[in-house]
Each structure stands twice: as structure tokens, then as C-alpha cells.
Amino acid sequence: MTDGRPRLGFIGVGAMGLPMARNLLRAGYPLVFCTGRAATVEALTAAGGTHLPDPAAVAVACDTLLTCLPADAEIDAAILAEGGALDALRQGGTIIELSTASPAITRRLGEVAARRGVAVLDAPVSGGTGGAEAATLAIMVGGAADDLAACRPILEVLGKNIYHVGPVGMGKVFKLCNQYLAAANTALVGEALTLGAGAGADLPLLVEVIAASSGASRALGGAAENLLAAEPLPVGFRLDLMRKDLGLALALGAETRAPLATGAVAYQLYGAASASGLGDRNFSELGKLLAQLAGVNLARGE
């Protein structure tokens, strides 16, 4: 502890983790981190963070460890593997696991950590890089109520809507349900705009009318802004990451025997978009592939 504040460690300071780590430093938390990206090292050390060589070194130097990693394999390698962060974290410490990953690996993390006297909060976030930068993320927390209460001041630096959704693993379930809807709805927006363009509709007016009608969704505004722009907008959430999240949701559906037919089709469309070179673009740019297949240009509205 430093002046009553826990010493924080951060593993996974990428597109989402970097702005979250910055916000924690601005709030006065001492923070150590590891990364191989020189630009990230420069940015966080300038903000007051301390760069350490690997996950185990970060875990040794902190009381509460935050992790924001791409998926299961990275969680296993950085945290659960022999010599990883969990081996190095002190008894009585806490892991706040912010990644979008499978409920299964998160439950395994919770079980192994509990045997070592380490608490786990399963706390995936939603809101994209904009929400991470503005500290307005929605945070879906699985774990013990007492552990959440102890870490709530940390989470309140990161987001405005913090929900206790059940035990460890349930945070990931809630996040995957959200991602399933976001991915499928965004695919539908691309299809609807492609339909309108092919039929000669004024696309900005079409978006305005739908936004005031029963077809409105949050996906409509975000996707339409990207698809109607003359030039690609800054990437908020990469298409390949959404494809990964949708795949996790479909895998969970297979476990629970949920009939996820719409998402299964959308998953194939995201795969085709990735193969066509859109994987590093905003996930809403899936609509560009759909428009191309129909022979229309959404930015020009024709």
C-alpha cells in the first residue's frame, strides 16, 4: 500500500489497457506495467508508471493486478503458466481480469487463485477505446461482493456503470452476450445500408429515419458513421477482435445448446471481411465488404 492506495500492476496495456492505465495514474495510483512496445513504455513512464520486464515482475511489485489481454491463450501464458503472474502475486492480493475471454478459463483462474489465497474479479469492459479514454466504460463484474467492494474505487476510475453480475466467470458470460448482439447488429446495419444504396435511397436520410424508428440501435449510429465516411475513421475496435469475441460467444452457445444461427452467419461474414484485408479496420467496416458484394459504394451512396 502507498498512502492507503494499493500498488497496482497492469498487464496488457494495448488499445484498451493503455488509456485505462493512464487514468489510474492520473487518479494517483502507483502503477507498474510490462510491455514490449517502446511507444507505450514512453507514454506510461511519462505519466508516472514504472516499466518492468515481465508479468511475474509486475505481480511481485503490486497488491492488485489488472489484466487486459486478447483472449484465453494470452491469459494462460501471462497469468496461469508456471512462472507467470499468479505464481508471483502475494497471498492476499487481487487480480482484476478485464479481458474478453471464455468463462471457462476465467473460472479456472478463479479456482487456482483461490487455492493460493488470491481473489479474482472477472471484470470485462464495454465502451471501446473512446470509453476507456473517457473513463466511461461499463464494467460487468463476476466475483465475491466483498472483493468488489474493496476494488470498487479502482473500477470507478475506469467506468461509470459497474454491475455485479454473479460469480467469477459470469462477467465473461455477460460480455459475450453483449458482443454477440453488437457483432450481429453491426452486420445487419451493413446489410440494411447496402439494401438502401442499391435501391437509390439517400443514405444519411435513411440513417436519420431509422434512428427515429423501430429499427434503431446503438450499432446503427456507430456503424453508419464509419460506412458513410469518405475516408476510414480512427479504429475504435478492430474487426479481428470482434470476430474473436463472436467466436467465443458461439463456443459458449455450443456448450449451452443455444441456437445462435444469426451469429453463426455473421461469424462467416466477419471471417470473409478479415480475409479481404479489413481485419485491422473498425469492425463496422464489415459493411464495406457487403456493399462491395452488391456492387455499391456506401460512402458515395450509390
C-alpha positions in Angstrom: 0.0 0.0 0.0 1.1 3.6 -0.7 -0.7 6.3 1.2 -3.6 3.9 1.7 -3.8 3.1 -2.0 -3.0 -0.4 -3.3 0.0 -0.7 -5.6 -1.3 -1.6 -9.0 0.1 -3.7 -11.7 -1.1 -3.7 -15.3 -0.5 -6.5 -17.9 -2.0 -5.8 -21.3 -1.5 -2.1 -22.0 -2.8 -2.2 -25.5 -5.6 -0.3 -27.2 -7.9 -0.6 -24.2 -5.3 -1.2 -21.4 -3.2 1.9 -22.2 -5.9 4.5 -21.6 -7.1 2.6 -18.5 -3.6 2.6 -17.1 -3.3 6.3 -17.8 -6.5 7.0 -16.0 -5.3 5.1 -12.9 -2.1 7.1 -12.9 -4.0 10.3 -13.2 -6.1 9.3 -10.2 -2.9 8.9 -8.2 -2.4 5.2 -8.0 1.1 3.9 -8.1 1.3 1.6 -11.1 3.8 -0.8 -12.6 3.4 -2.5 -16.0 5.1 -4.6 -18.7 5.0 -4.3 -22.5 7.3 -4.8 -25.5 6.0 -1.6 -27.2 8.5 1.2 -26.9 5.9 3.9 -27.5 3.8 2.5 -24.7 6.7 2.4 -22.3 7.4 6.1 -23.1 3.8 7.1 -22.7 3.2 5.4 -19.4 6.6 6.2 -17.8 6.0 9.9 -18.7 2.6 9.6 -16.9 4.4 8.2 -13.8 4.2 4.5 -14.3 7.2 2.1 -13.8 8.1 -0.4 -16.6 9.1 -3.9 -15.5 10.4 -6.7 -17.7 7.7 -9.3 -17.5 4.3 -10.3 -15.9 5.9 -12.0 -12.9 8.0 -8.9 -12.1 4.8 -6.8 -12.3 3.0 -9.2 -10.0 5.7 -9.2 -7.4 5.6 -5.4 -7.2 1.9 -4.9 -6.8 -1.0 -5.6 -4.4 -3.7 -5.6 -7.1 -3.1 -6.8 -10.6 -5.2 -5.7 -13.6 -5.0 -7.7 -16.8 -6.4 -6.8 -20.2 -5.3 -9.4 -22.7 -6.6 -10.5 -26.1 -8.0 -14.0 -25.2 -7.5 -17.3 -23.4 -4.1 -18.2 -24.7 -2.6 -14.9 -23.5 -4.3 -15.2 -20.1 -2.9 -18.7 -19.8 0.6 -17.6 -20.8 0.8 -14.4 -18.7 -1.1 -15.4 -15.6 -1.6 -19.1 -15.2 1.5 -20.6 -16.7 4.4 -21.8 -14.5 6.4 -18.7 -13.6 3.6 -16.4 -14.6 1.9 -13.6 -12.7 -0.2 -15.8 -10.4 2.9 -17.7 -9.2 4.4 -14.3 -8.2 1.4 -12.5 -6.7 1.4 -12.3 -3.0 -1.1 -14.1 -0.9 -4.0 -11.7 -0.1 -3.6 -10.0 -3.5 -6.3 -9.5 -6.1 -6.5 -10.0 -9.8 -9.0 -7.8 -11.8 -9.3 -9.6 -15.1 -10.6 -7.1 -17.7 -10.2 -9.2 -20.9 -12.9 -10.6 -23.2 -12.2 -14.3 -22.9 -14.0 -17.6 -22.2 -15.9 -18.1 -19.0 -14.1 -21.5 -18.7 -10.6 -20.1 -18.4 -11.8 -17.3 -16.1 -13.4 -19.9 -13.7 -10.2 -21.9 -13.8 -8.2 -18.7 -12.9 -10.6 -18.1 -10.0 -10.2 -21.7 -8.7 -6.4 -21.8 -8.9 -6.1 -18.3 -7.5 -8.4 -19.1 -4.5 -6.2 -22.1 -3.6 -3.3 -19.6 -3.4 -5.1 -17.0 -1.3 -5.6 -14.6 -4.2 -9.0 -13.1 -5.1 -10.2 -12.7 -8.6 -12.7 -10.3 -10.1 -13.9 -11.2 -13.6 -14.5 -7.7 -14.9 -14.7 -7.3 -18.7 -15.5 -3.9 -20.0 -17.6 -2.4 -22.8 -17.3 1.0 -24.4 -14.4 0.8 -26.8 -11.3 2.9 -26.8 -13.4 6.0 -26.5 -14.9 4.8 -23.3 -11.6 3.7 -22.0 -10.1 7.1 -22.6 -13.1 9.0 -21.2 -13.4 6.6 -18.2 -17.0 5.9 -19.1 -16.8 2.1 -19.6 -19.5 -0.3 -18.5 -17.9 -3.0 -16.3 -19.5 -6.4 -15.7 -18.1 -7.9 -12.6 -18.2 -11.5 -11.5 -16.8 -12.4 -8.1 -17.4 -12.1 -4.4 -19.3 -9.0 -3.3 -16.6 -8.2 -0.6 -13.9 -8.3 -3.2 -15.9 -6.0 -5.5 -16.4 -3.6 -2.6 -12.7 -3.5 -1.9 -11.8 -2.8 -5.5 -14.7 -0.5 -6.4 -12.6 2.7 -6.0 -10.2 1.3 -8.7 -13.1 0.4 -11.1 -14.7 3.8 -10.6 -11.6 5.3 -12.1 -12.2 3.3 -15.2 -16.0 3.3 -15.7 -19.3 4.9 -14.8 -21.6 1.8 -14.8 -20.3 -1.1 -12.6 -22.5 -4.1 -12.3 -22.2 -7.1 -10.0 -23.4 -9.9 -12.3 -22.6 -13.1 -10.3 -19.6 -15.3 -9.5 -16.3 -15.5 -11.3 -17.0 -16.4 -15.0 -20.3 -14.7 -15.2 -18.7 -11.4 -16.1 -17.5 -13.1 -19.3 -20.9 -14.5 -20.0 -22.5 -11.0 -19.8 -19.7 -9.6 -22.0 -20.1 -12.3 -24.7 -23.9 -11.8 -24.8 -23.2 -8.1 -25.4 -20.6 -8.8 -28.1 -22.9 -11.2 -29.8 -25.5 -8.5 -30.2 -23.0 -5.8 -31.2 -21.5 -8.0 -33.9 -24.7 -9.3 -35.3 -26.4 -5.9 -35.2 -23.5 -4.3 -37.0 -23.6 -6.9 -39.7 -27.4 -6.1 -40.1 -26.6 -2.4 -40.4 -24.2 -3.0 -43.2 -26.8 -5.1 -45.0 -29.6 -2.6 -44.5 -27.4 0.3 -45.8 -26.4 -1.8 -48.7 -30.0 -2.6 -49.5 -30.8 1.2 -49.3 -27.9 2.1 -51.5 -28.8 -0.4 -54.2 -32.4 0.9 -54.2 -31.3 4.5 -54.6 -32.0 5.8 -51.0 -30.4 8.9 -49.6 -28.3 7.1 -47.0 -27.8 9.9 -44.5 -31.5 10.5 -44.5 -32.1 6.7 -44.3 -30.0 6.5 -41.1 -31.8 9.5 -39.6 -35.2 8.0 -40.3 -34.2 4.5 -38.9 -32.7 6.2 -35.8 -36.2 7.6 -35.1 -37.9 4.3 -35.9 -38.2 0.8 -34.6 -35.0 -0.3 -36.4 -32.9 2.0 -34.2 -29.9 0.6 -32.3 -26.7 1.8 -30.9 -25.0 -0.2 -33.6 -26.7 1.9 -36.3 -25.0 5.2 -35.3 -21.6 3.8 -34.8 -21.5 1.7 -38.0 -23.2 4.3 -40.2 -20.7 7.0 -39.2 -17.9 4.7 -40.4 -19.6 3.3 -43.5 -20.7 6.7 -44.9 -17.4 8.5 -44.3 -15.3 9.3 -47.3 -12.2 8.1 -45.6 -11.8 5.4 -42.9 -12.3 6.8 -39.4 -9.9 6.0 -36.5 -10.1 2.4 -35.4 -12.1 2.0 -32.2 -12.4 -1.8 -32.0 -10.7 -4.0 -34.6 -12.7 -6.3 -36.8 -10.5 -9.3 -36.0 -11.1 -8.8 -32.3 -14.9 -8.7 -32.8 -14.6 -11.9 -34.9 -12.7 -13.4 -32.0 -15.4 -12.3 -29.5 -18.2 -13.6 -31.7 -16.3 -16.9 -31.9 -16.2 -17.1 -28.1 -19.9 -16.4 -27.9 -20.6 -19.2 -30.4 -18.4 -21.6 -28.5 -20.4 -20.8 -25.3 -23.6 -21.4 -27.3 -22.4 -24.8 -28.3 -21.7 -25.6 -24.6 -25.2 -24.4 -23.6 -27.1 -25.7 -26.7 -28.3 -22.2 -27.5 -29.4 -21.8 -31.2 -27.2 -19.0 -32.3 -28.0 -19.1 -36.1 -27.8 -15.4 -36.8 -24.4 -15.1 -35.1 -23.1 -18.1 -36.9 -23.8 -16.5 -40.3 -22.3 -13.2 -39.0 -19.2 -15.0 -37.9 -18.6 -16.2 -41.5 -19.1 -12.7 -42.8 -16.5 -11.3 -40.3 -14.2 -14.1 -41.4 -14.6 -13.1 -45.1 -14.0 -9.4 -44.2 -10.9 -10.3 -42.4 -9.6 -12.4 -45.3 -10.3 -9.4 -47.6 -8.0 -7.2 -45.6 -10.3 -5.5 -43.2 -9.1 -7.3 -40.1 -7.3 -4.3 -38.7 -10.0 -1.8 -39.5 -13.0 -0.9 -37.3 -15.3 -3.8 -37.1 -18.2 -1.9 -38.5 -16.4 -1.8 -41.8 -17.7 -5.3 -42.4 -20.4 -3.3 -44.2 -17.9 -2.3 -46.9 -17.5 -6.0 -47.9 -21.2 -6.4 -48.0 -21.6 -3.3 -50.2 -18.8 -4.5 -52.5 -20.5 -7.8 -53.0 -23.6 -5.9 -54.1 -21.7 -3.5 -56.3 -22.5 -0.4 -54.4 -20.4 2.3 -52.6 -21.8 3.4 -49.3 -19.7 6.5 -48.9 -20.9 7.8 -52.3 -24.4 6.4 -51.6 -24.6 4.6 -54.9 
